[in-house]
Amino acid sequence: MKDKTILLIGATQGTGLEAARKLASDGTRIRVLARNIAKARENYDETVPLVKGDLQDKGQPAEAFEDIDHIIFTAGVTKRPCSEDLIVSTEFEGMKRVLAAAKAAGFCGRFAFLSSIGVENPNWASALLNKIKGNALKWRLAMEDLIRESGIDYTIVRAGYLMNSVSNKRIQLGQNDLALQLRYRIGRKEAARVLVESLRHEEAGGKTFYAVRSNEAGVTVWSEAFNSLRSDDPDQKDE
């Protein structure tokens, strides 16, 4: 993807920053949409374009979306506890604004979104998270629906519990509904790798799947992993 330009939204820290680092290390051009430019610049040198933009603003900066090939969206409210109003105004409405801005700019690449396991399989852990963080999983599922309905090519990655640790374990992708449990976890660098690889492989398009750390050591064969997944398109699921 060295001839591509990737826009990252939510790459000031966490998984988004790890995705940016992975892309940059591979020689891929990146651009970062950031609410706090000064904070973001601490992690990027002057060669990386930073565009100031807040997901809560109705007008997203058009220059962020011009001449880009793909988008990685990992932005989210990090404050805990937080209100449902904050989740809706920042994450859900922010997703609406980003998709609209991308379409207005003529974006025709792939939109990779970092979602979460547990959005469709509630348990006590997801109920607790929703209580603490403004029904975050409910709105994360609604954000997925916005992407699917947008007409934009996409990959939705439902990551397991995000950890700062790294491992030599193979990454497991699948589509059965996983509940939010600590045993289903993944490192931030690993989740970032899944997002980046989803842009490199055509067969990852139009699919929603979970990504967790397996119990087996080894290297993930991405083409095989993505090929094993069903498309979200009902017309293709039975093929």
C-alpha positions as CSV (number, residue, x, y, z in Angstrom):
1,M,0.0,0.0,0.0
2,K,3.0,2.3,-0.4
3,D,1.2,4.3,-3.1
4,K,-1.9,4.8,-0.9
5,T,-2.8,7.5,1.6
6,I,-4.7,6.4,4.7
7,L,-6.8,8.7,6.9
8,L,-6.8,7.7,10.5
9,I,-9.5,9.0,12.9
10,G,-8.8,8.3,16.5
11,A,-5.0,7.9,16.2
12,T,-3.8,10.2,18.9
13,Q,-3.4,7.2,21.2
14,G,-4.3,3.5,21.6
15,T,-5.1,1.2,18.7
16,G,-5.3,4.0,16.2
17,L,-1.8,5.1,17.0
18,E,-0.6,1.6,16.7
19,A,-2.2,1.3,13.3
20,A,-0.6,4.6,12.2
21,R,2.8,3.3,13.4
22,K,2.4,0.1,11.5
23,L,1.4,1.9,8.3
24,A,4.2,4.4,8.6
25,S,6.8,1.6,9.2
26,D,5.6,-0.1,6.0
27,G,6.1,3.1,4.0
28,T,2.4,4.0,3.6
29,R,1.4,7.6,3.6
30,I,-0.8,8.6,6.5
31,R,-3.0,11.5,7.5
32,V,-4.4,12.0,11.0
33,L,-7.7,13.7,11.9
34,A,-7.2,14.9,15.5
35,R,-9.2,17.1,18.0
36,N,-6.0,18.1,19.8
37,I,-3.2,18.8,17.4
38,A,-0.6,19.5,20.0
39,K,-1.2,16.2,21.8
40,A,-1.3,14.3,18.5
41,R,2.0,15.9,17.3
42,E,3.8,14.4,20.3
43,N,3.5,11.0,18.5
44,Y,4.1,12.2,14.9
45,D,7.0,14.0,13.3
46,E,6.4,17.0,11.0
47,T,6.2,14.8,7.9
48,V,2.8,13.5,9.0
49,P,-0.1,15.8,8.1
50,L,-2.4,16.5,11.0
51,V,-5.8,18.0,10.4
52,K,-7.8,19.5,13.2
53,G,-11.3,18.1,13.5
54,D,-13.7,17.3,16.3
55,L,-16.3,14.5,15.8
56,Q,-18.9,16.7,17.6
57,D,-18.6,19.5,15.0
58,K,-21.3,19.4,12.4
59,G,-18.9,20.4,9.7
60,Q,-16.0,18.0,9.3
61,P,-12.8,19.5,7.7
62,A,-13.1,18.7,4.0
63,E,-9.3,18.7,3.5
64,A,-9.0,15.7,5.7
65,F,-11.0,13.6,3.3
66,E,-9.5,14.8,0.0
67,D,-7.4,12.4,-2.1
68,I,-7.4,9.5,0.4
69,D,-7.5,5.9,-0.4
70,H,-8.8,4.3,2.8
71,I,-10.0,5.3,6.3
72,I,-9.3,3.7,9.7
73,F,-11.8,4.8,12.4
74,T,-10.9,3.9,16.0
75,A,-12.2,7.1,17.7
76,G,-14.3,6.8,20.8
77,V,-15.0,8.4,24.2
78,T,-12.2,7.4,26.6
79,K,-13.8,9.0,29.7
80,R,-15.3,6.6,32.3
81,P,-17.9,7.0,33.6
82,C,-19.6,9.0,30.9
83,S,-23.1,9.8,29.9
84,E,-25.1,8.3,27.0
85,D,-25.5,11.8,25.6
86,L,-21.7,12.1,25.3
87,I,-21.5,8.7,23.5
88,V,-24.3,9.6,21.1
89,S,-23.0,13.1,20.3
90,T,-19.4,12.0,19.9
91,E,-19.4,8.5,18.6
92,F,-22.8,7.9,16.8
93,E,-23.3,11.4,15.5
94,G,-19.6,11.6,14.8
95,M,-19.8,8.5,12.6
96,K,-22.6,10.1,10.7
97,R,-20.6,13.2,10.1
98,V,-17.5,11.3,9.0
99,L,-19.4,9.1,6.6
100,A,-21.1,12.1,5.1
101,A,-17.8,14.0,4.7
102,A,-16.2,11.0,3.1
103,K,-19.0,10.6,0.6
104,A,-19.0,14.4,-0.2
105,A,-15.3,14.1,-1.0
106,G,-16.0,11.2,-3.4
107,F,-14.3,8.6,-1.2
108,C,-14.3,5.2,-2.9
109,G,-11.9,3.3,-0.7
110,R,-12.4,1.0,2.2
111,F,-13.6,2.1,5.7
112,A,-12.1,0.0,8.5
113,F,-13.9,0.4,11.8
114,L,-12.8,-0.8,15.2
115,S,-15.9,-2.2,17.0
116,S,-16.2,-4.5,20.0
117,I,-17.2,-8.0,20.8
118,G,-20.4,-8.2,22.9
119,V,-22.5,-5.8,20.8
120,E,-24.9,-8.6,19.9
121,N,-24.4,-11.0,22.7
122,P,-25.1,-9.3,26.0
123,N,-23.9,-10.6,29.4
124,W,-23.1,-9.2,32.8
125,A,-19.9,-7.7,31.6
126,S,-21.5,-5.9,28.7
127,A,-24.3,-4.7,31.0
128,L,-21.7,-3.3,33.4
129,L,-19.8,-1.6,30.6
130,N,-23.0,-0.1,29.2
131,K,-23.9,1.2,32.7
132,I,-20.5,2.8,33.2
133,K,-20.1,4.1,29.7
134,G,-23.4,5.4,28.4
135,N,-24.7,2.3,26.6
136,A,-21.5,2.3,24.5
137,L,-22.1,-1.2,23.1
138,K,-25.6,-0.4,22.0
139,W,-24.4,2.7,20.1
140,R,-21.4,0.8,18.7
141,L,-23.8,-1.6,17.1
142,A,-25.8,1.3,15.7
143,M,-22.5,2.8,14.3
144,E,-21.9,-0.5,12.5
145,D,-25.3,-0.3,10.9
146,L,-24.6,3.3,9.7
147,I,-21.5,1.9,7.9
148,R,-23.3,-1.0,6.4
149,E,-26.1,1.3,5.1
150,S,-23.7,3.9,3.8
151,G,-22.9,2.3,0.5
152,I,-19.1,2.6,1.3
153,D,-16.9,-0.5,1.1
154,Y,-16.0,-1.5,4.7
155,T,-14.5,-3.9,7.1
156,I,-15.9,-4.0,10.7
157,V,-13.6,-5.6,13.3
158,R,-15.1,-6.5,16.6
159,A,-12.1,-6.6,18.8
160,G,-11.8,-8.6,22.0
161,Y,-10.7,-7.0,25.3
162,L,-7.9,-4.6,24.3
163,M,-4.7,-5.2,26.1
164,N,-1.4,-3.3,26.0
165,S,0.6,-6.6,26.0
166,V,2.0,-8.3,22.9
167,S,2.3,-12.0,22.2
168,N,3.4,-14.6,19.6
169,K,-0.1,-16.0,19.4
170,R,-2.0,-16.3,16.1
171,I,-5.0,-14.0,15.6
172,Q,-8.3,-15.7,15.4
173,L,-11.1,-14.3,13.2
174,G,-14.7,-15.5,13.3
175,Q,-18.3,-14.5,13.0
176,N,-20.2,-16.3,15.8
177,D,-21.4,-13.9,18.5
178,L,-18.8,-13.6,21.3
179,A,-19.8,-12.3,24.6
180,L,-17.7,-9.7,26.3
181,Q,-15.3,-11.9,28.4
182,L,-11.7,-11.4,29.4
183,R,-10.7,-14.7,27.8
184,Y,-11.5,-13.1,24.5
185,R,-8.7,-10.6,24.3
186,I,-6.3,-9.1,21.8
187,G,-3.3,-6.7,22.0
188,R,-3.7,-3.2,20.7
189,K,-0.9,-3.8,18.3
190,E,-2.6,-7.0,17.1
191,A,-5.9,-5.3,16.6
192,A,-4.1,-2.5,14.7
193,R,-2.6,-5.2,12.5
194,V,-6.0,-6.6,11.7
195,L,-7.3,-3.2,10.6
196,V,-4.3,-2.6,8.4
197,E,-4.4,-6.0,6.8
198,S,-8.1,-5.6,6.1
199,L,-7.2,-2.7,3.8
200,R,-4.6,-4.8,2.0
201,H,-6.9,-7.7,1.2
202,E,-9.8,-7.4,-1.1
203,E,-11.5,-10.4,0.5
204,A,-11.9,-8.5,3.8
205,G,-14.4,-6.1,2.2
206,G,-18.1,-6.1,3.2
207,K,-17.5,-8.3,6.3
208,T,-18.1,-8.0,10.0
209,F,-16.1,-10.3,12.2
210,Y,-14.4,-10.7,15.6
211,A,-10.7,-10.7,16.2
212,V,-9.2,-12.2,19.3
213,R,-5.9,-13.7,20.4
214,S,-5.9,-17.5,19.9
215,N,-4.2,-20.1,22.1
216,E,-1.9,-21.2,19.4
217,A,1.5,-19.7,18.6
218,G,2.2,-19.0,14.9
219,V,1.7,-16.5,12.1
220,T,-1.7,-15.5,10.9
221,V,-2.2,-16.2,7.2
222,W,-4.4,-13.2,6.4
223,S,-5.7,-14.2,3.0
224,E,-6.9,-17.5,4.4
225,A,-8.4,-15.9,7.5
226,F,-10.4,-13.3,5.5
227,N,-11.4,-15.8,2.8
228,S,-13.0,-18.0,5.5
229,L,-15.5,-15.3,6.5
230,R,-18.9,-14.7,5.1
231,S,-20.0,-11.5,3.5
232,D,-22.5,-9.4,5.2
233,D,-24.4,-9.1,1.9
234,P,-27.4,-11.6,2.1
235,D,-27.1,-12.3,-1.6
236,Q,-23.5,-13.6,-1.1
237,K,-23.9,-15.5,2.1
238,D,-25.4,-18.5,0.4
239,E,-23.0,-18.8,-2.4
